[in-house]
Amino acid sequence: MAALAYNLGKREINHYFSVRSAKVLALVAVLLLAACHLASRRYRGNDSCEYLLSSGRFLGEKVWQPHSCMMHKYKISEAKNCLVDKHIAFIGDSRIRQLFYSFVKIINPQFKEEGNKHENIPFEDKTASVKVDFLWHPEVNGSMKQCIKVWTEDSIAKPHVIVAGAATWSIKIHNGSSEALSQYKMNITSIAPLLEKLAKTSDVYWVLQDPVYEDLLSENRKMITNEKIDAYNEAAVSILNSSTRNSKSNVKMFSVSKLIAQETIMESLDGLHLPESSRETNAMILMNVYCNKILKPVDGSCCQPRPPLTLIQKLAACFFTLSIIGYLIFYIIHRNAHRKNKPCTDLESGEEKKNIINTPVSSLEILLQSFCKLGLIMAYFYMCDRANLFMKENKFYTHSSFFIPIIYILVLGVFYNENTKETKVLNREQTDEWKGWMQLVILIYHISGASTFLPVYMHIRVLVAAYLFQTGYGHFSYFWIKGDFGIHRVCQVLFRLNFLVVVLCIVMDRPYQFYYFVPLVTVWFMVIYVTLALWPQIIQKKANGNCFWHFGLLLKLGFLLLFICFLAYSQGAFEKIFSLWPLSKCFELKGNVYEWWFRWRLDRYVVFHGMLFAFIYLALQKRQILSEGKGEPLFSNKISNFLLFISVVSFLTYSIWASSCKNKAECNELHPSVSVVQILAFILIRNIPGYARSVYSSFFAWFGKISLELLSRF
């Protein structure tokens, strides 16, 4: 009885919980999370600039993560491009001077901290017409007021950005007296309207005072306590925020520096001034506040408003909406028809009468259903990537965030193993498995931000090269064996490679090159096709009759290698080719094709290696030199053992070299020539033993079948 009840219960659970119900639960979970995030945004506010200036936390020791948004790390060229023809003024005490130096070093890292500390310090970069000034006003008094008042006059050119703040000198000079605090309140009250007036045309930031490390303070600074600093900060916030009536103050409070200082002030040399890393973080925050809305960096979501929808995005939204409506209409019609045709019970006999009429499902309904699913997926992608609904964070690498998921999927992959249908070298199940574990590792690599850890980066570069190696191997084998050079085949492959990416480009308003991996695979497919389709067309059927054709194919591959070398070492010629219309529309990123040249050059030889490997393998297979039976080693025992030994040594040697790599640029330069060693070593280790060639991981193979869908997001 218990067993029967258990079996009934088991069938009931299986009946209600299936793949379909799991998808419904996942959809409900996503909708609930989206609703929670939307409610949180409504309650807390949606101003990421305010979050950037006021809240955040440290990831690790020195990486600052603002609340709910991503902060971009500006390079010299980007900073100059943003601040061209701009004037920035820093006004205040020695702490503001520190911030000034760190800000200037983003523009010019060679700028030195020298000169009289208690004087104004000018800086100008003539190449970008950027002017940054530090004005020494250590107290909030009449002198600072006069300086600010001059900027409010219409005849005087106002700075585009004003960063001000002071308090510690007032505490020090007046020995922390309460009268000094009262005078500070009066002075800042008189300055507040002037700052508010400036804030209507310029960006004005008031920097709140950082805490001090009292144990390190010198004797003449002992009166500067954190209690006094908090009192001065409270006075500044209350007065500046109430400087305008019935509206929000335009003067922005730079309070995030306090949070940064609380974590790092112990590293201070004198207990008063922040360590250099913290100063750099504050300066980068200022750069993000001002420049993100101008340059709109991909990895800098703070202070970026949601981009307006383009005409193409609106048309795409209308198309998917109409598809969803159309599918719902078909669904309702079929549901009503199903109810009418539902079997009914004959009251006299007690038996069911079955209606033999079945409503056929039209191809239009299937098409609308597919577009409906695609539309929902794209809407979710848009909410995650382009909208400000969900909180976003910068990637931060830790060994645990990368290696724990790797170990987890490795255990799962080993657990789900099955016998292959065929035992040929690189059979379909094996290549699907290879693509599957590679793309899962690459996915974890991108999510965990492991590109900052050079040994992991170099090994991932081999995985990308291995995927392109398979591209060369697979497409060459098809054209060589089938001889199908028809336009139908080309269009079919190009559609499968690019459909999802093109839809992403439309929905996300991104350039094609943004999803760089698919353009890379597409171009190499076309290279393979053109190489083999050009006269004379050489295929296996023709080459079997005369070995001369083998030499002709090797000659073709030789010319291809020369062409690759020419483009790799002639950046000007490469850029001229891909800067021509319409290629420029596909391969430009940020107005040039340098990024595309860099990506293409990293793996420039690996597709050629894949084509050459396919040619050699198919030639050996045709002459029955290989033993590809179930459980049989690929070669004789001696040759197999020797090749296995060489492969293991080569695999380990490359792994040690990649792990000990210190200079990314130098390693990238060597990678195109040596990555094939690791790839060939893996292929031989995986295929020489018959037992290894006869099994595969169905878990990894399943992911391998959707490799393009996953890799399209990179």
ZAMARGU-4260 file (C-alpha; in steps of 0.2 Angstrom, whole numbers, plus 5000, padded with zeros to 4 digits):
<rodrens>
0) 5000/5000/5000 | 5014/5012/5005 | 5023/5008/4988 | 5007/5011/4978 | 5004/5028/4987
5) 5022/5032/4984 | 5021/5028/4965 | 5005/5038/4964 | 5013/5052/4972 | 5028/5051/4961
10) 5017/5051/4946 | 5007/5066/4952 | 5023/5076/4955 | 5030/5072/4938 | 5013/5076/4930
15) 5013/5094/4938 | 5031/5098/4938 | 5039/5096/4920 | 5050/5106/4909 | 5035/5117/4904
20) 5030/5121/4922 | 5049/5124/4927 | 5049/5138/4913 | 5033/5145/4919 | 5040/5146/4937
25) 5056/5154/4930 | 5045/5167/4921 | 5035/5171/4937 | 5051/5173/4947 | 5058/5185/4934
30) 5042/5195/4934 | 5042/5195/4953 | 5060/5201/4954 | 5057/5214/4941 | 5042/5221/4951
35) 5052/5221/4967 | 5066/5230/4959 | 5054/5243/4951 | 5046/5246/4968 | 5063/5248/4976
40) 5068/5261/4963 | 5052/5270/4966 | 5054/5270/4984 | 5073/5275/4985 | 5074/5285/4969
45) 5081/5282/4952 | 5095/5295/4952 | 5111/5285/4950 | 5121/5301/4951 | 5115/5303/4969
50) 5120/5285/4973 | 5138/5288/4965 | 5141/5303/4976 | 5134/5297/4992 | 5135/5278/4994
55) 5145/5262/4989 | 5157/5249/4996 | 5174/5242/4993 | 5176/5226/4983 | 5192/5219/4990
60) 5205/5231/4995 | 5205/5245/4982 | 5190/5243/4970 | 5175/5255/4974 | 5158/5249/4970
65) 5144/5263/4970 | 5127/5258/4975 | 5117/5250/4960 | 5128/5257/4946 | 5144/5254/4937
70) 5159/5266/4938 | 5170/5267/4922 | 5189/5269/4924 | 5194/5283/4913 | 5209/5283/4902
75) 5219/5298/4897 | 5212/5299/4880 | 5194/5298/4886 | 5197/5311/4900 | 5204/5323/4887
80) 5190/5320/4875 | 5177/5323/4888 | 5185/5339/4896 | 5190/5347/4879 | 5188/5366/4881
85) 5182/5364/4899 | 5188/5374/4914 | 5187/5365/4931 | 5191/5374/4948 | 5195/5366/4964
90) 5194/5378/4979 | 5198/5374/4997 | 5211/5367/5009 | 5225/5354/5008 | 5212/5340/5006
95) 5204/5348/4991 | 5222/5351/4984 | 5225/5332/4985 | 5209/5329/4975 | 5215/5342/4962
100) 5231/5333/4960 | 5223/5316/4958 | 5210/5323/4946 | 5224/5331/4935 | 5234/5315/4935
105) 5220/5306/4926 | 5223/5319/4912 | 5242/5319/4913 | 5250/5306/4924 | 5267/5314/4924
110) 5260/5330/4933 | 5270/5332/4949 | 5265/5337/4966 | 5277/5351/4969 | 5277/5370/4972
115) 5271/5380/4987 | 5257/5371/4996 | 5248/5387/5002 | 5246/5395/4985 | 5236/5393/4969
120) 5241/5379/4957 | 5236/5381/4939 | 5236/5366/4926 | 5233/5367/4907 | 5233/5354/4894
125) 5235/5364/4877 | 5231/5348/4866 | 5214/5347/4873 | 5212/5365/4879 | 5208/5359/4897
130) 5211/5370/4911 | 5211/5365/4929 | 5215/5377/4944 | 5217/5374/4962 | 5213/5390/4972
135) 5220/5390/4990 | 5206/5395/5002 | 5208/5384/5017 | 5193/5393/5027 | 5175/5397/5023
140) 5177/5415/5025 | 5176/5432/5016 | 5190/5427/5005 | 5182/5412/4998 | 5165/5421/4996
145) 5174/5435/4986 | 5181/5422/4974 | 5165/5413/4971 | 5156/5430/4970 | 5167/5435/4955
150) 5161/5419/4945 | 5143/5424/4948 | 5146/5441/4938 | 5140/5439/4920 | 5156/5447/4913
155) 5167/5433/4920 | 5169/5416/4912 | 5163/5404/4925 | 5171/5387/4927 | 5161/5372/4920
160) 5164/5362/4936 | 5167/5369/4954 | 5173/5358/4968 | 5174/5366/4985 | 5176/5362/5003
165) 5185/5367/5019 | 5183/5365/5038 | 5199/5357/5046 | 5208/5374/5046 | 5194/5382/5055
170) 5195/5369/5068 | 5214/5370/5070 | 5216/5389/5070 | 5202/5391/5083 | 5207/5376/5093
175) 5190/5368/5090 | 5180/5381/5099 | 5161/5382/5097 | 5162/5400/5092 | 5172/5394/5076
180) 5158/5382/5072 | 5145/5397/5073 | 5156/5408/5062 | 5157/5393/5050 | 5138/5392/5049
185) 5137/5411/5046 | 5150/5411/5032 | 5143/5396/5023 | 5125/5403/5024 | 5132/5419/5015
190) 5140/5408/5002 | 5126/5396/4999 | 5116/5408/4988 | 5131/5411/4977 | 5134/5393/4975
195) 5116/5390/4971 | 5117/5403/4958 | 5132/5396/4950 | 5124/5378/4950 | 5111/5384/4938
200) 5125/5385/4924 | 5139/5375/4931 | 5142/5358/4940 | 5145/5363/4959 | 5151/5350/4972
205) 5153/5353/4990 | 5165/5340/4997 | 5161/5335/5015 | 5175/5333/5027 | 5183/5315/5029
210) 5186/5308/5046 | 5203/5308/5053 | 5214/5295/5061 | 5216/5303/5078 | 5230/5292/5084
215) 5242/5298/5070 | 5238/5316/5071 | 5252/5328/5076 | 5251/5338/5092 | 5246/5354/5083
220) 5231/5344/5075 | 5225/5335/5090 | 5210/5347/5091 | 5203/5340/5074 | 5192/5326/5080
225) 5179/5316/5071 | 5166/5323/5083 | 5171/5341/5077 | 5171/5336/5059 | 5154/5328/5060
230) 5147/5344/5067 | 5154/5354/5053 | 5148/5342/5040 | 5130/5343/5048 | 5131/5362/5047
235) 5136/5362/5028 | 5123/5349/5023 | 5108/5357/5032 | 5113/5375/5026 | 5117/5370/5008
240) 5101/5359/5006 | 5090/5372/5013 | 5097/5386/5002 | 5083/5386/4990 | 5064/5386/4995
245) 5052/5373/4989 | 5064/5365/4977 | 5079/5353/4978 | 5096/5361/4980 | 5107/5361/4964
250) 5123/5361/4974 | 5128/5342/4974 | 5135/5335/4991 | 5151/5325/4988 | 5149/5314/5003
255) 5155/5297/4996 | 5173/5302/5001 | 5168/5300/5019 | 5164/5282/5016 | 5180/5279/5007
260) 5190/5287/5021 | 5182/5277/5034 | 5189/5261/5026 | 5206/5269/5022 | 5211/5283/5034
265) 5221/5270/5044 | 5233/5270/5029 | 5236/5288/5030 | 5254/5295/5033 | 5248/5309/5045
270) 5230/5304/5050 | 5223/5319/5041 | 5226/5316/5022 | 5219/5301/5013 | 5231/5288/5005
275) 5234/5290/4986 | 5223/5275/4981 | 5208/5283/4990 | 5212/5300/4982 | 5212/5292/4965
280) 5195/5284/4968 | 5187/5301/4973 | 5195/5309/4957 | 5188/5295/4947 | 5171/5297/4954
285) 5171/5315/4950 | 5176/5310/4932 | 5161/5298/4931 | 5149/5311/4938 | 5154/5324/4924
290) 5159/5313/4909 | 5147/5298/4909 | 5133/5308/4902 | 5144/5315/4889 | 5154/5299/4883
295) 5141/5286/4888 | 5154/5272/4892 | 5147/5254/4891 | 5153/5250/4908 | 5149/5266/4916
300) 5130/5266/4920 | 5131/5279/4934 | 5124/5296/4930 | 5119/5290/4913 | 5101/5293/4908
305) 5091/5279/4899 | 5095/5282/4881 | 5080/5287/4870 | 5073/5274/4859 | 5078/5275/4841
310) 5066/5273/4827 | 5072/5255/4823 | 5070/5251/4841 | 5052/5257/4841 | 5048/5248/4825
315) 5056/5232/4833 | 5045/5234/4849 | 5029/5236/4838 | 5034/5221/4828 | 5036/5210/4843
320) 5020/5217/4851 | 5010/5213/4836 | 5017/5196/4836 | 5012/5193/4854 | 4995/5200/4851
325) 4993/5189/4835 | 4999/5173/4844 | 4986/5177/4859 | 4972/5178/4846 | 4977/5162/4838
330) 4978/5154/4856 | 4961/5160/4861 | 4953/5154/4845 | 4961/5137/4847 | 4956/5136/4865
335) 4938/5139/4861 | 4939/5127/4847 | 4946/5114/4859 | 4932/5116/4872 | 4919/5114/4858
340) 4927/5098/4852 | 4930/5091/4870 | 4923/5073/4872 | 4906/5073/4881 | 4898/5059/4890
345) 4883/5050/4883 | 4870/5051/4897 | 4861/5035/4891 | 4876/5023/4889 | 4888/5032/4901
350) 4902/5032/4888 | 4912/5047/4881 | 4909/5052/4863 | 4926/5057/4855 | 4925/5071/4842
355) 4937/5066/4828 | 4939/5084/4822 | 4956/5091/4826 | 4961/5109/4824 | 4977/5110/4814
360) 4991/5121/4819 | 4995/5133/4805 | 5013/5138/4801 | 5008/5156/4804 | 5004/5152/4822
365) 5020/5143/4825 | 5029/5158/4817 | 5020/5170/4828 | 5024/5159/4844 | 5042/5159/4840
370) 5042/5178/4838 | 5032/5180/4854 | 5046/5170/4863 | 5060/5180/4855 | 5051/5196/4859
375) 5049/5192/4878 | 5068/5186/4878 | 5073/5203/4870 | 5062/5213/4882 | 5071/5204/4896
380) 5088/5208/4889 | 5084/5226/4886 | 5078/5228/4904 | 5094/5220/4910 | 5106/5229/4898
385) 5099/5246/4893 | 5086/5250/4906 | 5089/5256/4924 | 5077/5244/4932 | 5090/5232/4939
390) 5105/5236/4949 | 5122/5235/4941 | 5139/5232/4947 | 5156/5231/4940 | 5165/5214/4938
395) 5177/5210/4952 | 5188/5195/4951 | 5192/5183/4965 | 5199/5166/4963 | 5183/5158/4972
400) 5171/5167/4960 | 5180/5159/4945 | 5186/5142/4951 | 5171/5136/4961 | 5159/5137/4947
405) 5172/5129/4936 | 5174/5114/4948 | 5155/5113/4949 | 5152/5112/4931 | 5166/5100/4929
410) 5159/5088/4941 | 5142/5089/4933 | 5150/5086/4916 | 5159/5070/4922 | 5143/5064/4930
415) 5133/5064/4914 | 5143/5054/4902 | 5137/5042/4888 | 5143/5032/4874 | 5146/5041/4857
420) 5136/5035/4842 | 5152/5035/4831 | 5170/5034/4836 | 5178/5045/4823 | 5191/5059/4828
425) 5181/5074/4833 | 5164/5066/4830 | 5148/5076/4832 | 5145/5072/4850 | 5163/5076/4855
430) 5164/5093/4846 | 5147/5098/4854 | 5155/5093/4871 | 5170/5103/4867 | 5160/5118/4862
435) 5149/5116/4878 | 5163/5116/4891 | 5173/5129/4882 | 5158/5141/4881 | 5153/5138/4899
440) 5171/5142/4905 | 5171/5157/4894 | 5154/5163/4901 | 5161/5161/4919 | 5176/5170/4914
445) 5166/5185/4908 | 5154/5185/4923 | 5168/5184/4936 | 5179/5197/4927 | 5194/5186/4926
450) 5202/5195/4913 | 5211/5205/4926 | 5220/5189/4931 | 5233/5186/4917 | 5235/5167/4919
455) 5217/5164/4917 | 5216/5177/4903 | 5229/5167/4893 | 5220/5151/4895 | 5204/5158/4890
460) 5212/5165/4874 | 5216/5147/4870 | 5198/5142/4872 | 5193/5156/4860 | 5206/5150/4848
465) 5200/5132/4850 | 5182/5138/4845 | 5189/5146/4829 | 5200/5131/4826 | 5184/5120/4826
470) 5176/5133/4814 | 5191/5130/4802 | 5190/5112/4804 | 5171/5110/4802 | 5168/5121/4787
475) 5183/5115/4778 | 5178/5097/4780 | 5160/5101/4774 | 5166/5110/4758 | 5180/5097/4755
480) 5168/5082/4756 | 5152/5089/4750 | 5158/5101/4737 | 5143/5112/4740 | 5148/5130/4736
485) 5130/5136/4732 | 5123/5152/4738 | 5110/5143/4748 | 5123/5135/4760 | 5131/5152/4763
490) 5115/5161/4767 | 5110/5147/4778 | 5126/5148/4788 | 5127/5167/4789 | 5108/5167/4795
495) 5112/5155/4809 | 5128/5164/4814 | 5120/5182/4814 | 5102/5181/4817 | 5102/5183/4836
500) 5116/5196/4835 | 5107/5207/4822 | 5091/5206/4833 | 5102/5211/4848 | 5110/5226/4838
505) 5092/5232/4834 | 5084/5230/4851 | 5100/5236/4861 | 5105/5250/4849 | 5122/5242/4848
510) 5135/5242/4834 | 5138/5225/4826 | 5156/5225/4832 | 5150/5226/4850 | 5146/5208/4849
515) 5164/5204/4843 | 5164/5185/4843 | 5150/5183/4830 | 5158/5195/4818 | 5175/5186/4820
520) 5167/5169/4816 | 5157/5176/4802 | 5172/5184/4793 | 5182/5168/4795 | 5168/5157/4788
525) 5168/5169/4773 | 5187/5167/4772 | 5186/5148/4771 | 5172/5149/4758 | 5181/5161/4747
530) 5197/5151/4748 | 5189/5135/4743 | 5176/5142/4731 | 5188/5152/4720 | 5195/5144/4704
535) 5201/5131/4704 | 5188/5122/4715 | 5197/5108/4723 | 5186/5095/4733 | 5190/5077/4739
540) 5181/5068/4725 | 5192/5077/4712 | 5208/5075/4723 | 5205/5056/4725 | 5208/5054/4706
545) 5225/5063/4706 | 5237/5068/4720 | 5241/5084/4710 | 5225/5092/4717 | 5231/5089/4734
550) 5247/5100/4730 | 5235/5113/4722 | 5225/5114/4738 | 5241/5116/4749 | 5246/5130/4737
555) 5229/5139/4740 | 5232/5137/4759 | 5249/5144/4757 | 5242/5160/4748 | 5229/5161/4762
560) 5243/5161/4775 | 5253/5174/4766 | 5237/5185/4765 | 5234/5183/4783 | 5252/5188/4787
565) 5251/5203/4776 | 5235/5210/4785 | 5242/5206/4802 | 5258/5216/4800 | 5250/5230/4789
570) 5238/5238/4801 | 5236/5252/4788 | 5230/5241/4774 | 5219/5231/4786 | 5210/5247/4792
575) 5208/5254/4774 | 5199/5238/4769 | 5187/5237/4783 | 5185/5256/4783 | 5176/5255/4766
580) 5157/5256/4766 | 5148/5246/4769 | 5161/5236/4779 | 5164/5251/4790 | 5146/5250/4796
585) 5149/5233/4803 | 5166/5233/4810 | 5168/5251/4817 | 5168/5253/4835 | 5169/5271/4843
590) 5172/5278/4825 | 5187/5267/4820 | 5191/5249/4816 | 5206/5247/4828 | 5196/5236/4840
595) 5192/5224/4826 | 5210/5224/4820 | 5215/5219/4837 | 5202/5205/4840 | 5206/5198/4822
600) 5224/5198/4825 | 5224/5189/4841 | 5219/5173/4833 | 5224/5176/4815 | 5232/5159/4812
605) 5221/5147/4821 | 5207/5145/4808 | 5221/5141/4795 | 5228/5128/4807 | 5210/5121/4808
610) 5209/5120/4789 | 5226/5112/4788 | 5222/5099/4802 | 5206/5094/4793 | 5215/5092/4777
615) 5228/5081/4784 | 5216/5071/4795 | 5204/5068/4780 | 5219/5063/4769 | 5225/5050/4782
620) 5207/5044/4785 | 5204/5041/4766 | 5220/5031/4765 | 5214/5020/4780 | 5230/5025/4790
625) 5219/5028/4806 | 5211/5015/4817 | 5194/5023/4822 | 5185/5007/4828 | 5177/5007/4845
630) 5190/5005/4859 | 5205/5005/4847 | 5219/5017/4848 | 5221/5029/4834 | 5238/5022/4829
635) 5249/5008/4833 | 5253/5006/4851 | 5270/5013/4850 | 5265/5028/4840 | 5250/5031/4850
640) 5260/5030/4866 | 5274/5042/4859 | 5261/5055/4853 | 5252/5054/4869 | 5268/5057/4879
645) 5272/5072/4867 | 5255/5079/4869 | 5254/5078/4888 | 5271/5087/4889 | 5266/5100/4876
650) 5250/5103/4885 | 5258/5105/4902 | 5272/5116/4895 | 5260/5128/4887 | 5250/5128/4903
655) 5265/5133/4913 | 5270/5146/4901 | 5253/5154/4901 | 5252/5153/4920 | 5269/5162/4922
660) 5265/5175/4909 | 5269/5193/4916 | 5267/5205/4902 | 5250/5204/4893 | 5256/5213/4877
665) 5270/5201/4875 | 5260/5186/4878 | 5246/5192/4866 | 5260/5194/4853 | 5266/5176/4855
670) 5248/5168/4857 | 5243/5167/4838 | 5259/5156/4834 | 5259/5145/4849 | 5240/5142/4854
675) 5239/5128/4841 | 5251/5118/4852 | 5238/5117/4866 | 5224/5114/4854 | 5232/5100/4845
680) 5238/5092/4861 | 5221/5092/4868 | 5214/5084/4852 | 5227/5070/4852 | 5224/5067/4871
685) 5205/5066/4868 | 5206/5055/4853 | 5221/5044/4852 | 5214/5032/4866 | 5199/5022/4860
690) 5190/5022/4876 | 5192/5042/4877 | 5185/5043/4860 | 5170/5032/4863 | 5162/5042/4877
695) 5156/5060/4879 | 5148/5071/4892 | 5129/5074/4887 | 5129/5089/4899 | 5142/5098/4890
700) 5136/5093/4873 | 5119/5100/4877 | 5127/5117/4879 | 5137/5114/4864 | 5122/5114/4853
705) 5117/5131/4858 | 5135/5138/4858 | 5131/5152/4846 | 5116/5158/4856 | 5127/5159/4872
710) 5143/5166/4863 | 5132/5180/4854 | 5131/5189/4871 | 5150/5192/4872
</rodrens>
